C-alpha cells in the first residue's frame, strides 16, 4: 500500500508593524504586515493613494486595531527602486522649475514647495502654500501638455511647508515638525499665560509664522492651574493666613508668603490634604486660570484643502 506524502506548509515570514517616513512630505505613518527582517534605516516600497512610493523605516511600531494602516507593503526596496527614485527626483525638480515659471506668467499667488513623482509614475504632484484658493486650471492644462503626465496640485499649510523643507528654529535646533512630529496640535495665546510666559505672540512665533509647536508639548502639565487658588488671594492653613504669590510648575509647588514675609512652598499633591483649592473663578476667565488675553488662534490649515488632477491630453 502506497504511503501518502503530506506536503509541508509553505514558509511564511512573520510580520510586524513599522513606523515609516515619507520622502516627499516628511510625514510619519505606520505600515502593517511588514516582514520581520525589515529593520530601522531600510527603504521599502509601499502602495498609497499616490502610487508606489519609496519610504524609509524609522523603527518598529505598535499596531492599532482601531486605526489600521491604509498602506500596503509591497517589497523591500531594491537598487533599481532607489535608482528610479533618484531619477524621478531630478525630473521632478525640472518640472517644479517649469511650474514656477508658468505660475508666475499666469499671475498665480502661490508658493510652490516641491514636486514629486512616485515610482510607478502614476502622476506628478506639486505641493504649494497659498493664503487663499488658487484657480490653477490653466496651469494644470499647460503642465499636462508639456509633461505628458497626470497632474495633481496639493495645497498644504504653512506648518506642513516647514516640515517638508526643514528649518532651524530660534532654539538653534532643527524644527520639531521636521524632526519628529507626526501631527500638529492647536496652539493659542492662552498657552503663554498658562505657562507663565509673557503674552507677546511675536516672541514665540516659529519659522512658519505660527506660534511654536513646542508650546503645546507641556500644555497638559499646566491643566492643574484651574484648580489652584488665584494669585494674590488669601488662604488659611492651620489657623495661619497666607497670600498666594505664584505657581512653580517646574517644582510642582504653590508659593505662599505668610504675615511675616516668609515664603513657603507647598507641593501640588499636598493641596487636597490641606483643603486648598480655587474657591470662585476670577471675573475674566470663568475659572480657567488665564487673564483677559485676546484669544487668537494659530491653528494650522488643513493639509488637503485643495487638489486637482488633470489627465494626459
Buried (B, 14 or more C-beta within 10 A) or exposed (E): EEEEEEEEEEEEEEBBBBBBBBBBBBBBBBBBBBBEEBEEEBBBBBBBEBBBBBBBBBEBBEBEEEEEBEBEBBEBBEEEBBEBBEEBBEBBEEBBEBBBEBBEEBEBEBEBBBBBBBBEBBBBBBBBBBEEEBEBEEBBBBBBEEBEBBBBBBBBBBBBBBBBBEBEBEEEEEBBBBEEBEEBEEBBBBBBBBBEEEBEBEEBBBBBEBBBBBBBEEBEEBEBBBBBBBBEBEBEBEEEEBBBBBBEBEEEBBBBBEEEEEEBEBEBEEBEEEEBEBEEEBEEBEEBBBEEBEEEEBBBBEBEEBEBEBEEE
